[in-house]
């Protein structure tokens, strides 16, 4: 009995000892997987602790070391201040980022090959292209960089002769046989023509084409339904161009308005590089004020390369480009119909006015906006 009791007590003590050993080796904070994490290898990499502008020179005070997991380091990271002190920032850098070789250049010559800051804002596969603007097309100069716009193109179309590539109608001509009378037509450019008949024999001519003037445009022959007589009808005025407007591009991002800020080869901004200069001194030696700054006349858009070629063609063809401002939260692309006079009449139920036996006096030939007199009492309320 005594031996059995001793064996039981020894077994209990052994179990307690093993439990204690297990608790110490497996459940302590520094054991197992946690111990592996604590003993993970690290490398001291160089980080930036002060902001630096594009072209700025790095100093030791701007840098510090950070223990970084060795397995997560990438090629191009620096581990020594001496490797980068004196180099220049390729672009604006913020504190807290690890320094890599792609962020730095050796000097101004290398910096100039990097390009402008604006080029960094253009997504891959896109290009920046400028178009001219005025007060109307730019929403009263209210557009800003980063706005999303739709570009609307407005063009005028006319009929042309496919062979001559000139506006229709063509001018008619008369072939006069050589002889004692030669007919010469001349025009002063305002559809006023004069006819000169010469009695001198021009033997050097076998035939002469007489054309030009108000009576020369090619017309059409018609038959009067009342008198049943043929008439030759010519246009009373030059061909009227046909107007059309259509959305050309949608959700285009504005890169810049007006002239870009000029920077030198070191990336430093040149103050008032495009500002109007003072005209000099007046008669008393006082500095004359500079003329007022002109409103912007250019806007730079981020478009596809094909859209850039399209815009270039439209600008040189004389088309008018206007912009409609979009919501920055709207990414939907809406299909639009080209607007012509026929579209307006049919889509908005605009009636063509009837011919009435009465009318307005004076007659309205040109639409003008209403004007108000400065002494109108309603304007002084």
VOBA-1610 file (N, C-alpha, C; in pm, whole numbers, padded with zeros to 5 digits, always signed):
BEGIN
Unk+00083-00120+00000Unk+00000+00000+00000Unk+00085+00124+00000Unk+00189+00120+00090Unk+00275+00239+00096Unk+00345+00259-00035Unk+00392+00147-00103Unk+00463+00163-00231Unk+00369+00216-00338Unk+00250+00169-00343Unk+00154+00218-00443Unk+00124+00365-00426Unk+00111+00405-00293Unk+00084+00547-00268Unk+00201+00632-00314Unk+00323+00585-00295Unk+00441+00663-00336Unk+00445+00676-00487Unk+00408+00568-00559Unk+00409+00574-00706Unk+00306+00673-00759Unk+00190+00675-00691Unk+00086+00770-00735Unk+00134+00912-00717Unk+00196+00939-00599Unk+00245+01076-00572Unk+00353+01114-00672Unk+00444+01018-00705Unk+00551+01046-00801Unk+00495+01076-00939Unk+00391+01004-00977Unk+00330+01027-01108Unk+00267+01165-01116Unk+00200+01207-01006Unk+00138+01340-01003Unk+00244+01448-01014Unk+00355+01431-00938Unk+00462+01531-00943Unk+00521+01540-01083Unk+00538+01424-01150Unk+00594+01425-01285Unk+00501+01497-01383Unk+00373+01472-01367Unk+00276+01541-01455Unk+00282+01691-01436Unk+00290+01735-01310Unk+00297+01879-01283Unk+00423+01941-01340Unk+00536+01866-01327Unk+00662+01918-01382Unk+00654+01932-01533Unk+00597+01829-01600Unk+00584+01837-01746Unk+00492+01950-01789Unk+00384+01969-01713Unk+00292+02078-01744Unk+00360+02213-01730Unk+00443+02226-01625Unk+00513+02352-01604Unk+00611+02379-01718Unk+00683+02271-01756Unk+00778+02288-01866Unk+00707+02328-01995Unk+00593+02267-02023Unk+00516+02300-02143Unk+00469+02445-02140Unk+00422+02487-02022Unk+00374+02624-02010Unk+00486+02724-02033Unk+00603+02691-01982Unk+00716+02784-01996Unk+00764+02792-02140Unk+00770+02678-02206Unk+00829+02673-02341Unk+00730+02706-02453Unk+00602+02677-02436Unk+00507+02693-02545Unk+00412+02810-02529Unk+00380+02844-02406Unk+00278+02948-02384Unk+00335+03083-02346Unk+00465+03095-02333Unk+00525+03224-02298Unk+00519+03318-02418Unk+00514+03453-02397Unk+00500+03550-02508Unk+00611+03541-02609Unk+00727+03497-02571Unk+00840+03496-02664Unk+00863+03363-02729Unk+00767+03273-02727Unk+00788+03138-02779Unk+00711+03116-02907Unk+00737+03005-02977Unk+00659+02961-03094Unk+00670+03058-03208Unk+00550+03080-03273Unk+00543+03167-03391Unk+00579+03309-03356Unk+00541+03356-03234Unk+00574+03492-03195Unk+00724+03511-03188Unk+00794+03410-03145Unk+00939+03418-03138Unk+00999+03431-03277Unk+00938+03361-03374Unk+00986+03373-03511Unk+00966+03515-03564Unk+00848+03576-03530Unk+00824+03713-03575Unk+00922+03809-03512Unk+00951+03786-03383Unk+01041+03879-03313Unk+01182+03869-03368Unk+01216+03753-03417Unk+01352+03734-03465Unk+01361+03750-03617Unk+01253+03811-03687Unk+01255+03831-03832Unk+01367+03928-03869Unk+01438+03895-03973Unk+01550+03978-04015Unk+01500+04109-04075Unk+01564+04222-04044Unk+01528+04353-04095Unk+01652+04420-04153Unk+01625+04518-04238Unk+01730+04598-04300Unk+01697+04744-04281Unk+01794+04824-04244Unk+01774+04967-04229Unk+01778+05034-04366Unk+01662+05088-04408Unk+01654+05158-04537Unk+01641+05307-04512Unk+01673+05386-04614Unk+01669+05531-04604Unk+01529+05579-04641Unk+01472+05663-04554Unk+01342+05723-04583Unk+01355+05875-04577Unk+01257+05943-04636Unk+01253+06089-04636Unk+01171+06137-04517Unk+01223+06233-04441Unk+01153+06284-04324Unk+01112+06430-04341Unk+01150+06492-04453Unk+01110+06630-04482Unk+01062+06637-04626Unk+00961+06720-04655Unk+00915+06731-04795Unk+01023+06799-04880Unk+01025+06763-05006Unk+01120+06822-05099Unk+01053+06841-05233Unk+01077+06957-05297Unk+01017+06987-05425Unk+01100+06928-05538Unk+01037+06921-05653Unk+01107+06872-05772Unk+01232+06955-05797Unk+01345+06888-05814Unk+01471+06956-05838Unk+01546+06992-05712Unk+01483+06972-05593Unk+01550+07004-05468Unk+01665+06907-05440Unk+01770+06958-05372Unk+01888+06878-05341Unk+01871+06813-05204Unk+01896+06682-05196Unk+01882+06609-05071Unk+01999+06638-04978Unk+01966+06658-04848Unk+02068+06674-04744Unk+02047+06565-04638Unk+02148+06547-04551Unk+02139+06444-04448Unk+02026+06472-04350Unk+01993+06602-04328Unk+01886+06637-04235Unk+01749+06594-04284Unk+01735+06572-04414Unk+01606+06532-04470Unk+01583+06382-04462Unk+01684+06305-04419Unk+01678+06160-04428Unk+01684+06095-04291Unk+01640+05970-04284Unk+01649+05890-04162Unk+01645+05743-04204Unk+01670+05655-04105Unk+01668+05511-04130Unk+01539+05451-04075Unk+01494+05344-04139Unk+01376+05270-04094Unk+01406+05122-04107Unk+01380+05047-03995Unk+01397+04901-03998Unk+01286+04841-04082Unk+01325+04778-04191Unk+01229+04727-04289Unk+01253+04578-04306Unk+01147+04495-04312Unk+01167+04351-04330Unk+01254+04324-04452Unk+01359+04247-04430Unk+01454+04221-04538Unk+01387+04152-04656Unk+01294+04063-04628Unk+01228+03991-04735Unk+01136+04078-04820Unk+01103+04199-04774Unk+01012+04287-04848Unk+01084+04402-04915Unk+01213+04410-04902Unk+01288+04515-04970Unk+01287+04491-05120Unk+01299+04599-05196Unk+01299+04588-05342Unk+01427+04650-05395Unk+01456+04616-05519Unk+01575+04669-05582Unk+01560+04820-05603Unk+01663+04894-05572Unk+01659+05039-05587Unk+01649+05112-05455Unk+01616+05042-05344Unk+01615+05107-05214Unk+01758+05136-05167Unk+01770+05240-05085Unk+01902+05279-05036Unk+01916+05242-04888Unk+02038+05206-04850Unk+02067+05171-04709Unk+02175+05259-04650Unk+02216+05363-04723Unk+02322+05449-04674Unk+02294+05592-04718Unk+02301+05688-04622Unk+02282+05829-04654Unk+02376+05875-04764Unk+02502+05833-04755Unk+02604+05884-04845Unk+02574+05854-04991Unk+02489+05755-05016Unk+02460+05718-05154Unk+02369+05819-05224Unk+02294+05897-05147Unk+02195+05986-05212Unk+02208+06131-05170Unk+02285+06163-05068Unk+02303+06304-05029Unk+02367+06379-05146Unk+02304+06491-05185Unk+02352+06569-05298Unk+02278+06544-05427Unk+02197+06437-05433Unk+02117+06413-05552Unk+01992+06501-05550Unk+01922+06510-05665Unk+01803+06595-05676Unk+01678+06509-05693Unk+01567+06563-05639Unk+01438+06493-05649Unk+01386+06500-05792Unk+01344+06386-05843Unk+01289+06382-05979Unk+01155+06454-05985Unk+01076+06446-05878Unk+00948+06515-05868Unk+00920+06543-05721Unk+00811+06612-05690Unk+00777+06647-05552Unk+00761+06519-05470Unk+00824+06518-05350Unk+00820+06401-05262Unk+00770+06443-05125Unk+00693+06353-05063Unk+00638+06377-04931Unk+00713+06294-04827Unk+00714+06338-04699Unk+00785+06264-04594Unk+00725+06125-04571Unk+00812+06033-04523Unk+00767+05901-04484Unk+00778+05795-04589Unk+00822+05830-04710Unk+00833+05729-04815Unk+00976+05679-04826Unk+00997+05550-04852Unk+01133+05498-04873Unk+01192+05557-05001Unk+01318+05590-04998Unk+01385+05647-05113Unk+01430+05536-05206Unk+01403+05554-05335Unk+01447+05460-05438Unk+01517+05536-05548Unk+01590+05464-05629Unk+01668+05526-05736Unk+01580+05592-05841Unk+01453+05544-05856Unk+01364+05603-05956Unk+01318+05743-05916Unk+01334+05781-05790Unk+01290+05912-05742Unk+01395+06020-05756Unk+01517+05985-05792Unk+01628+06079-05784Unk+01701+06087-05917Unk+01764+06202-05941Unk+01849+06222-06058Unk+01980+06283-06011Unk+02079+06272-06097Unk+02211+06317-06058Unk+02233+06466-06068Unk+02159+06536-06157Unk+02180+06679-06173Unk+02080+06740-06267Unk+02093+06870-06297Unk+01997+06940-06384Unk+01985+06878-06522Unk+02095+06829-06577Unk+02088+06770-06710Unk+01997+06648-06712Unk+02010+06565-06606Unk+01923+06448-06598Unk+01779+06488-06570Unk+01762+06594-06490Unk+01627+06638-06455Unk+01551+06688-06577Unk+01622+06754-06668Unk+01555+06809-06785Unk+01501+06700-06876Unk+01558+06580-06869Unk+01509+06470-06954Unk+01386+06402-06896Unk+01353+06433-06772Unk+01238+06369-06708Unk+01107+06424-06763Unk+01105+06553-06796Unk+00983+06616-06846Unk+00918+06703-06740Unk+00801+06753-06772Unk+00732+06846-06685Unk+00651+06772-06579Unk+00610+06848-06477Unk+00524+06791-06374Unk+00388+06750-06432Unk+00341+06825-06531Unk+00210+06794-06589Unk+00210+06658-06659Unk+00326+06620-06714Unk+00332+06490-06781Unk+00305+06376-06684Unk+00333+06399-06554Unk+00308+06295-06455Unk+00159+06275-06429Unk+00076+06374-06468Unk-00068+06367-06444Unk-00143+06301-06559Unk-00074+06269-06668Unk-00140+06211-06785Unk-00134+06059-06776Unk-00248+05992-06777Unk-00247+05845-06771Unk-00177+05785-06893Unk-00127+05666-06878Unk-00064+05596-06989Unk-00165+05575-07101Unk-00119+05596-07224Unk-00206+05581-07340Unk-00285+05704-07376Unk-00273+05812-07299Unk-00343+05937-07324Unk-00242+06046-07357Unk-00290+06157-07413Unk-00206+06271-07445Unk-00277+06399-07403Unk-00200+06505-07391Unk-00255+06637-07362Unk-00262+06717-07490Unk-00377+06784-07513Unk-00394+06862-07636Unk-00466+06992-07603Unk-00417+07106-07655Unk-00482+07235-07625Unk-00585+07272-07731Unk-00690+07341-07689Unk-00785+07400-07782Unk-00809+07544-07739Unk-00847+07627-07833Unk-00872+07768-07804Unk-01008+07782-07736Unk-01017+07880-07648Unk-01142+07906-07577Unk-01170+08056-07578Unk-01293+08090-07550Unk-01333+08228-07525Unk-01430+08228-07408Unk-01489+08340-07384Unk-01577+08351-07266Unk-01693+08254-07274Unk-01751+08237-07394Unk-01866+08149-07408Unk-01827+08003-07399Unk-01726+07961-07476Unk-01693+07819-07484Unk-01635+07765-07355Unk-01589+07852-07265Unk-01529+07807-07139Unk-01619+07833-07018Unk-01750+07849-07043Unk-01845+07876-06934Unk-01806+08001-06856Unk-01777+08108-06927Unk-01740+08233-06861Unk-01610+08222-06784Unk-01514+08145-06839Unk-01384+08120-06776Unk-01401+08055-06638Unk-01508+07979-06622Unk-01533+07914-06493Unk-01474+07774-06482Unk-01416+07721-06589Unk-01359+07587-06583Unk-01227+07588-06508Unk-01196+07475-06443Unk-01073+07462-06366Unk-01008+07328-06397Unk-00879+07319-06368Unk-00806+07194-06388Unk-00871+07083-06304Unk-00889+06968-06364Unk-00954+06855-06297Unk-01101+06843-06327Unk-01164+06946-06385Unk-01305+06936-06423Unk-01323+06835-06536Unk-01442+06776-06539Unk-01479+06683-06646Unk-01577+06754-06738Unk-01553+06750-06868Unk-01635+06823-06963Unk-01671+06735-07082Unk-01778+06774-07151Unk-01811+06722-07283Unk-01771+06826-07387Unk-01714+06783-07496Unk-01672+06874-07603Unk-01775+06865-07716Unk-01832+06980-07754Unk-01933+06989-07858Unk-01873+07062-07978Unk-01890+07004-08096Unk-01838+07063-08219Unk-01954+07116-08303Unk-01936+07235-08360Unk-02036+07298-08446Unk-01970+07332-08579Unk-02031+07287-08688Unk-01971+07304-08821Unk-02075+07354-08920Unk-02026+07413-09030Unk-02109+07459-09140Unk-02077+07376-09263Unk-02182+07326-09330Unk-02164+07244-09450Unk-02223+07317-09571Unk-02155+07307-09685Unk-02206+07360-09810Unk-02189+07254-09918Unk-02261+07272-10029Unk-02245+07185-10145Unk-02133+07241-10232Unk-02047+07151-10281Unk-01938+07194-10367Unk-01936+07108-10492Unk-01873+07160-10596Unk-01851+07084-10717Unk-01738+06985-10692Unk-01765+06857-10714Unk-01667+06755-10680Unk-01539+06767-10761Unk-01549+06812-10886Unk-01430+06827-10969Unk-01355+06955-10939Unk-01427+07067-10936Unk-01363+07196-10911Unk-01329+07217-10764Unk-01399+07145-10673Unk-01386+07166-10529Unk-01414+07312-10492Unk-01513+07369-10559Unk-01556+07506-10533Unk-01703+07505-10499Unk-01747+07612-10433Unk-01885+07620-10387Unk-01980+07628-10505Unk-02090+07555-10495Unk-02197+07565-10594Unk-02286+07684-10561Unk-02354+07743-10659Unk-02361+07698-10798Unk-02239+07743-10879Unk-02209+07670-10986Unk-02103+07712-11077Unk-02147+07833-11157Unk-02048+07907-11208Unk-02077+08018-11298Unk-02088+07965-11440Unk-02185+08017-11514Unk-02200+07980-11654Unk-02113+08071-11741Unk-02081+08024-11858Unk-01999+08102-11950Unk-02052+08093-12091Unk-02015+08193-12173Unk-02056+08196-12313Unk-01931+08193-12400Unk-01932+08106-12498Unk-01820+08097-12592Unk-01854+08183-12713Unk-01769+08284-12736Unk-01790+08378-12845Unk-01689+08348-12955Unk-01738+08330-13073Unk-01649+08302-13185Unk-01565+08425-13215Unk-01443+08406-13264Unk-01359+08523-13299Unk-01422+08600-13413Unk-01407+08728-13406Unk-01465+08812-13508Unk-01457+08958-13468Unk-01550+09035-13521Unk-01544+09178-13499Unk-01588+09223-13363Unk-01663+09140-13293Unk-01713+09179-13161Unk-01670+09078-13057Unk-01612+09129-12951Unk-01570+09045-12841Unk-01639+09093-12715Unk-01706+09005-12645Unk-01780+09040-12525Unk-01693+09008-12404Unk-01674+09108-12320Unk-01595+09090-12198Unk-01682+09123-12079Unk-01689+09035-11983Unk-01762+09059-11859Unk-01662+09086-11747Unk-01693+09179-11662Unk-01609+09207-11546Unk-01700+09226-11426Unk-01646+09205-11308Unk-01723+09219-11184Unk-01639+09290-11080Unk-01705+09362-10991Unk-01633+09435-10887Unk-01630+09360-10754Unk-01672+09233-10752Unk-01669+09155-10629Unk-01794+09164-10547Unk-01890+09248-10588Unk-02015+09264-10515Unk-02134+09230-10603Unk-02114+09135-10693Unk-02219+09089-10783Unk-02265+09197-10880Unk-02186+09303-10893Unk-02215+09408-10990Unk-02125+09385-11111Unk-02183+09358-11224Unk-02104+09327-11342Unk-02125+09435-11448Unk-02028+09445-11533Unk-02038+09536-11646Unk-01996+09461-11772Unk-02048+09499-11883Unk-02021+09430-12009Unk-01956+09528-12106Unk-01848+09484-12165Unk-01775+09566-12260Unk-01775+09495-12394Unk-01818+09565-12498Unk-01819+09509-12633Unk-01713+09578-12715Unk-01620+09501-12768Unk-01511+09555-12847Unk-01535+09525-12994Unk-01516+09626-13080Unk-01532+09607-13223Unk-01402+09570-13291Unk-01294+09562-13211Unk-01164+09529-13269Unk-01154+09378-13285Unk-01096+09339-13396Unk-01078+09197-13423Unk-00956+09146-13348Unk-00975+09050-13260Unk-00865+08990-13185Unk-00832+08857-13250Unk-00736+08860-13342Unk-00704+08740-13417Unk-00631+08635-13334Unk-00579+08678-13216Unk-00506+08583-13134Unk-00600+08487-13062Unk-00729+08519-13061Unk-00825+08434-12993Unk-00903+08353-13094Unk-00912+08222-13068Unk-01000+08139-13150Unk-01140+08134-13090Unk-01147+08156-12957Unk-01276+08159-12887Unk-01253+08225-12752Unk-01357+08276-12690Unk-01346+08341-12561Unk-01461+08298-12472Unk-01430+08269-12347Unk-01532+08235-12250Unk-01565+08361-12170Unk-01685+08407-12179Unk-01730+08525-12107Unk-01815+08480-11991Unk-01770+08508-11869Unk-01844+08463-11752Unk-01819+08560-11638Unk-01885+08535-11526Unk-01872+08619-11409Unk-01985+08719-11401Unk-02003+08775-11281Unk-02108+08873-11264Unk-02235+08813-11208Unk-02335+08901-11190Unk-02458+08860-11123Unk-02537+08760-11205Unk-02524+08765-11337Unk-02604+08676-11420Unk-02538+08545-11453Unk-02421+08519-11399Unk-02348+08399-11439Unk-02373+08275-11355Unk-02425+08280-11230Unk-02445+08155-11156Unk-02535+08058-11231Unk-02500+07932-11224Unk-02578+07829-11291Unk-02710+07812-11217Unk-02819+07808-11290Unk-02949+07793-11229Unk-03022+07671-11281Unk-03155+07676-11271Unk-03240+07566-11315Unk-03349+07621-11405Unk-03389+07543-11503Unk-03500+07582-11589Unk-03630+07527-11531Unk-03730+07612-11522Unk-03861+07571-11472Unk-03967+07618-11570Unk-04084+07561-11558Unk-04198+07598-11642Unk-04303+07660-11553Unk-04343+07782-11585Unk-04446+07850-11507Unk-04579+07777-11524Unk-04644+07738-11412Unk-04767+07659-11424Unk-04884+07738-11477Unk-04878+07872-11469Unk-04991+07953-11515Unk-04978+07984-11664Unk-04862+08038-11702Unk-04843+08077-11842Unk-04783+07966-11926Unk-04743+07858-11860Unk-04682+07746-11932Unk-04563+07792-12014Unk-04484+07881-11956Unk-04365+07934-12021Unk-04242+07891-11942Unk-04135+07855-12013Unk-04012+07817-11943Unk-03937+07940-11892Unk-03877+07924-11777Unk-03794+08029-11718Unk-03664+07966-11672Unk-03560+08047-11672Unk-03430+08002-11620Unk-03405+08078-11489Unk-03407+08006-11379Unk-03399+08065-11246Unk-03257+08054-11193Unk-03201+08165-11147Unk-03067+08167-11088Unk-03079+08207-10941Unk-02982+08167-10854Unk-02990+08201-10711Unk-02985+08351-10689Unk-03059+08395-10590Unk-03059+08538-10555Unk-02947+08574-10459Unk-02880+08475-10401Unk-02771+08499-10306Unk-02678+08380-10306Unk-02567+08397-10239Unk-02473+08286-10227Unk-02535+08172-10146Unk-02481+08053-10164Unk-02533+07935-10095Unk-02528+07954-09943Unk-02636+07922-09877Unk-02640+07933-09731Unk-02583+07806-09668Unk-02481+07818-09583Unk-02426+07698-09517Unk-02529+07635-09425Unk-02517+07505-09406Unk-02609+07431-09320Unk-02537+07399-09189Unk-02600+07437-09079Unk-02540+07429-08946Unk-02572+07295-08880Unk-02471+07237-08812Unk-02493+07113-08737Unk-02404+07116-08613Unk-02460+07067-08501Unk-02386+07055-08375Unk-02400+06913-08323Unk-02290+06862-08266Unk-02292+06727-08212Unk-02187+06714-08101Unk-02220+06632-08000Unk-02123+06601-07895Unk-02010+06520-07956Unk-01890+06570-07941Unk-01774+06506-08002Unk-01707+06409-07906Unk-01686+06452-07781Unk-01617+06371-07681Unk-01687+06390-07547Unk-01684+06286-07464Unk-01750+06291-07335Unk-01652+06257-07223Unk-01678+06315-07107Unk-01601+06287-06985Unk-01451+06309-07008Unk-01418+06425-07063Unk-01279+06462-07086Unk-01229+06542-06966Unk-01110+06509-06918Unk-01054+06576-06801Unk-00968+06694-06846Unk-00984+06807-06776Unk-00904+06926-06805Unk-00772+06917-06729Unk-00662+06931-06802Unk-00530+06928-06740Unk-00488+07065-06693Unk-00516+07168-06772Unk-00469+07302-06735Unk-00552+07406-06808Unk-00559+07526-06748Unk-00627+07641-06806Unk-00522+07750-06830Unk-00522+07806-06951Unk-00430+07915-06980Unk-00287+07868-06996Unk-00194+07962-06976Unk-00052+07930-06987Unk-00007+07848-06868Unk+00078+07750-06892Unk+00136+07673-06782Unk+00238+07759-06707Unk+00257+07726-06579Unk+00357+07797-06499Unk+00495+07763-06555Unk+00571+07865-06586Unk+00702+07842-06646Unk+00802+07805-06537Unk+00880+07701-06562Unk+00985+07660-06470Unk+01117+07653-06545Unk+01226+07681-06472Unk+01358+07674-06534Unk+01409+07530-06533Unk+01536+07513-06572Unk+01591+07378-06582Unk+01607+07311-06447Unk+01597+07388-06338Unk+01607+07330-06204Unk+01469+07298-06146Unk+01364+07324-06224Unk+01230+07299-06176Unk+01174+07410-06090Unk+01243+07524-06083Unk+01196+07636-06003Unk+01100+07722-06084Unk+00988+07762-06022Unk+00892+07846-06090Unk+00948+07986-06113Unk+00924+08039-06232Unk+00964+08175-06266Unk+00842+08263-06245Unk+00849+08351-06147Unk+00734+08433-06111Unk+00697+08529-06225Unk+00566+08539-06255Unk+00513+08633-06355Unk+00582+08618-06490Unk+00608+08494-06529Unk+00678+08472-06655Unk+00598+08523-06774Unk+00464+08514-06766Unk+00380+08556-06877Unk+00293+08676-06839Unk+00322+08740-06728Unk+00242+08854-06684Unk+00274+08977-06771Unk+00176+09064-06796Unk+00203+09185-06874Unk+00308+09271-06805Unk+00400+09323-06881Unk+00506+09405-06826Unk+00462+09550-06816Unk+00517+09621-06718Unk+00486+09762-06699Unk+00537+09842-06819Unk+00458+09939-06866Unk+00503+10017-06982Unk+00618+10113-06951Unk+00657+10121-06825Unk+00770+10208-06791Unk+00729+10320-06697Unk+00790+10436-06713Unk+00768+10550-06625Unk+00688+10656-06697Unk+00611+10732-06617Unk+00538+10844-06675Unk+00626+10967-06677Unk+00568+11083-06710Unk+00646+11206-06722Unk+00708+11251-06592Unk+00648+11213-06479Unk+00701+11254-06348Unk+00797+11150-06291Unk+00825+11045-06366Unk+00917+10942-06316Unk+00851+10833-06236Unk+00718+10834-06226Unk+00647+10731-06152Unk+00625+10608-06241Unk+00628+10491-06175Unk+00608+10367-06248Unk+00464+10356-06295Unk+00444+10336-06423Unk+00311+10318-06477Unk+00260+10178-06443Unk+00131+10164-06415Unk+00079+10030-06383Unk+00082+09940-06505Unk+00099+09812-06479Unk+00098+09714-06586Unk-00043+09699-06642Unk-00057+09672-06768Unk-00191+09652-06825Unk-00260+09533-06759Unk-00392+09532-06759Unk-00464+09421-06695Unk-00430+09289-06763Unk-00431+09183-06683Unk-00399+09050-06733Unk-00512+09000-06822Unk-00475+08949-06937Unk-00574+08900-07032Unk-00634+08768-06982Unk-00761+08742-07013Unk-00820+08613-06974Unk-00755+08500-07052Unk-00763+08377-07002Unk-00699+08265-07073Unk-00764+08241-07208Unk-00684+08202-07304Unk-00736+08173-07438Unk-00708+08029-07480Unk-00653+07948-07389Unk-00624+07808-07418Unk-00670+07720-07302Unk-00711+07600-07336Unk-00743+07501-07234Unk-00682+07369-07282Unk-00618+07296-07191Unk-00549+07172-07226Unk-00630+07054-07174Unk-00663+06962-07264Unk-00746+06847-07232Unk-00664+06719-07237Unk-00704+06619-07158Unk-00642+06487-07162Unk-00732+06398-07248Unk-00682+06360-07365Unk-00762+06285-07462Unk-00680+06168-07516Unk-00746+06082-07592Unk-00675+05973-07659Unk-00596+06030-07776Unk-00495+05959-07823Unk-00420+06008-07940Unk-00508+06032-08062Unk-00609+05947-08086Unk-00698+05967-08200Unk-00783+06091-08181Unk-00833+06115-08060Unk-00911+06235-08033Unk-00826+06361-08052Unk-00697+06352-08021Unk-00608+06467-08041Unk-00598+06502-08189Unk-00587+06400-08275Unk-00582+06425-08418Unk-00715+06484-08467Unk-00826+06435-08414Unk-00957+06488-08451Unk-00970+06635-08412Unk-00930+06669-08290Unk-00937+06808-08246Unk-00847+06896-08332Unk-00730+06847-08368Unk-00639+06924-08450Unk-00702+06955-08586Unk-00768+06857-08647Unk-00834+06878-08775Unk-00947+06982-08762Unk-01028+06968-08658Unk-01141+07060-08642Unk-01094+07203-08619Unk-00987+07221-08542Unk-00936+07356-08518Unk-00889+07421-08647Unk-00817+07346-08730Unk-00768+07403-08854Unk-00877+07414-08960Unk-00987+07342-08945Unk-01096+07352-09042Unk-01190+07467-09010Unk-01173+07530-08895Unk-01259+07644-08860Unk-01381+07608-08780Unk-01395+07484-08736Unk-01511+07446-08654Unk-01503+07513-08518Unk-01618+07533-08457Unk-01626+07592-08324Unk-01642+07481-08220Unk-01558+07488-08116Unk-01562+07388-08009Unk-01607+07456-07880Unk-01708+07400-07816Unk-01756+07449-07688Unk-01756+07334-07589Unk-01762+07366-07460Unk-01756+07264-07356Unk-01874+07275-07262Unk-01923+07161-07220Unk-02030+07152-07121Unk-01973+07085-06997Unk-01987+07149-06882Unk-01930+07098-06757Unk-02012+06981-06705Unk-01943+06873-06665Unk-02006+06755-06609Unk-01986+06750-06458Unk-02069+06671-06393Unk-02048+06642-06252Unk-01926+06551-06238Unk-01843+06577-06139Unk-01726+06495-06118Unk-01762+06353-06075Unk-01887+06332-06031Unk-01931+06199-05986Unk-02006+06123-06094Unk-02020+06184-06212Unk-02097+06122-06320Unk-02002+06060-06421Unk-02007+05928-06433Unk-01922+05858-06530Unk-02002+05802-06646Unk-02132+05834-06653Unk-02217+05781-06760Unk-02190+05855-06890Unk-02191+05780-07000Unk-02174+05838-07133Unk-02308+05828-07205Unk-02368+05943-07235Unk-02499+05948-07298Unk-02485+05966-07449Unk-02564+05888-07523Unk-02565+05902-07668Unk-02650+06023-07706Unk-02597+06111-07789Unk-02669+06231-07830Unk-02691+06230-07981Unk-02792+06302-08025Unk-02821+06315-08168Unk-02767+06448-08217Unk-02714+06447-08338Unk-02668+06571-08399Unk-02788+06664-08420Unk-02768+06792-08391Unk-02876+06889-08400Unk-02863+06969-08529Unk-02967+06964-08611Unk-02979+07044-08732Unk-03110+07120-08726Unk-03137+07201-08828Unk-03264+07273-08831Unk-03381+07176-08839Unk-03366+07070-08915Unk-03472+06969-08925Unk-03496+06901-08790Unk-03387+06871-08717Unk-03402+06808-08586Unk-03477+06901-08490Unk-03445+07029-08490Unk-03514+07124-08402Unk-03663+07129-08431Unk-03696+07140-08558Unk-03837+07152-08596Unk-03915+07026-08559Unk-03858+06910-08585Unk-03930+06785-08561Unk-03931+06745-08415Unk-03822+06766-08342Unk-03812+06716-08205Unk-03879+06808-08104Unk-03883+06936-08131Unk-03940+07031-08036Unk-04072+07091-08085Unk-04129+07031-08188Unk-04259+07076-08241Unk-04259+07225-08269Unk-04155+07273-08335Unk-04149+07414-08373Unk-04220+07430-08506Unk-04328+07505-08510Unk-04402+07519-08637Unk-04333+07619-08730Unk-04341+07594-08857Unk-04295+07692-08955Unk-04406+07797-08969Unk-04376+07924-08942Unk-04482+08027-08944Unk-04554+08032-09078Unk-04684+08050-09070Unk-04766+08060-09191Unk-04749+08197-09255Unk-04775+08202-09384Unk-04775+08329-09455Unk-04909+08398-09432Unk-04905+08511-09363Unk-05027+08582-09324Unk-05041+08711-09404Unk-05163+08765-09410Unk-05184+08891-09483Unk-05146+09014-09399Unk-05081+08994-09287Unk-05036+09105-09204Unk-04901+09067-09143Unk-04830+09166-09088Unk-04698+09141-09033Unk-04658+09249-08935Unk-04536+09240-08882Unk-04486+09335-08783Unk-04424+09455-08853Unk-04434+09569-08787Unk-04371+09691-08836Unk-04297+09757-08720Unk-04166+09776-08727Unk-04081+09745-08842Unk-04057+09595-08854Unk-04017+09555-08973Unk-03994+09413-08997Unk-03869+09367-08921Unk-03871+09245-08878Unk-03759+09187-08802Unk-03672+09108-08898Unk-03551+09152-08918Unk-03457+09085-09006Unk-03346+09014-08930Unk-03305+09070-08814Unk-03195+09015-08734Unk-03241+09007-08589Unk-03213+08894-08523Unk-03247+08878-08382Unk-03144+08951-08296Unk-03194+09034-08206Unk-03107+09108-08115Unk-03158+09092-07972Unk-03064+09086-07878Unk-03102+09076-07737Unk-03165+09207-07691Unk-03262+09200-07600Unk-03323+09323-07549Unk-03221+09409-07476Unk-03233+09539-07492Unk-03146+09634-07422Unk-03232+09724-07335Unk-03170+09774-07228Unk-03243+09858-07133Unk-03171+09991-07118Unk-03249+10093-07104Unk-03191+10225-07086Unk-03136+10239-06945Unk-03028+10317-06931Unk-02965+10334-06799Unk-03055+10411-06704Unk-03145+10493-06758Unk-03234+10571-06671Unk-03368+10503-06649Unk-03377+10376-06682Unk-03500+10301-06659Unk-03524+10291-06509Unk-03636+10340-06458Unk-03660+10335-06312Unk-03663+10195-06257Unk-03696+10096-06340Unk-03700+09959-06289Unk-03561+09909-06254Unk-03458+09965-06318Unk-03321+09922-06291Unk-03266+09984-06165Unk-03332+10087-06113Unk-03281+10156-05993Unk-03345+10108-05866Unk-03435+10012-05875Unk-03501+09960-05753Unk-03405+09878-05670
//
